Amino acid sequence: MPTTDSTLKPPAAPPATPPGSRQRLRVAQGIILLFHVTGFIGLGFSQDPDFYLRFVPLNLLLTAALLLAFQAERSAGFYAFCFMTMLVGFGVEVLGVQNKIIFGNYVYGPVLGFGVLGVPLVIGLNWLMLTYMAGVLARYLPLPDILRAVVAAVLMVGMDVCIEPVAVQFDFWSWMGNVIPLQNFKAWLAVSFILQIFFNRSQFLKRNELVPFVYLVQLLFFFGLGLLS
């Protein structure tokens, strides 16, 4: 008897969003948009960007909190995924900073806040957010999980391409010789793909209606600042 591969089926249409949930979604989108627009104007046009840079970790924490609050179901599998992704992301960065053999020769500046072993703690959270958003976005595609992982990894690298020039300009981190090596993006693609395999195999409901908005806002934020730099 023939079998069907469920991964090839288009994702099921999400249930109708209750009016109260739609209102909460609009509020969350408004808060995220406000923070990013304020940051964009401050960093792109202010005479004192240092004032706005001090809020970068807060913006990241707030965005992550709102994003994860809209996860459709926060099960034990979801929390395990979050913990392991942050741990792996942070660990890879520590190895990268200490050994210079993964992403290239780089060091973190003070903007992202308190760090351990040369890596800001919020970097683990950043890896979680990007892995989670890209993974959820790829679920919209009627593809096998392995191809979804490839697409999601490319989405993560695409975001990093937009982040890099802004991060260097504002001293999130800096590269030896002020040159972003191709090795960085190759390593990003490899690590992102592994994390996406883990995302697909983790047992939790992979649906979040805030994800497309957050990914787009962050992409435009960094792409726009990169054009101004």
DALINJO-V419624 format. One line per field, one symbol per residue. psi: psi as a letter, one per 20 degrees, with the letter a starting at -180 (. if undefined). A space follows every 10 residues. Layout:
psi: ???
This chain:
psi: pqrqohiiqq qqpqqppqgh hhghghgghg ggggghgghg gghhiqimhh ghhijghggg ggggggghhj phonrhhghg ggghgggggg ghhghgghij ifhaoqqqai hjaprpkjpq hihghghggg ggghgghhii pmqqhhhhhg ghhhhghhgh hhhghggggj kgrqqpjkpo qhhghghggg gggghhgggh iqnrompoii ghggggghgh ghgghhhi.
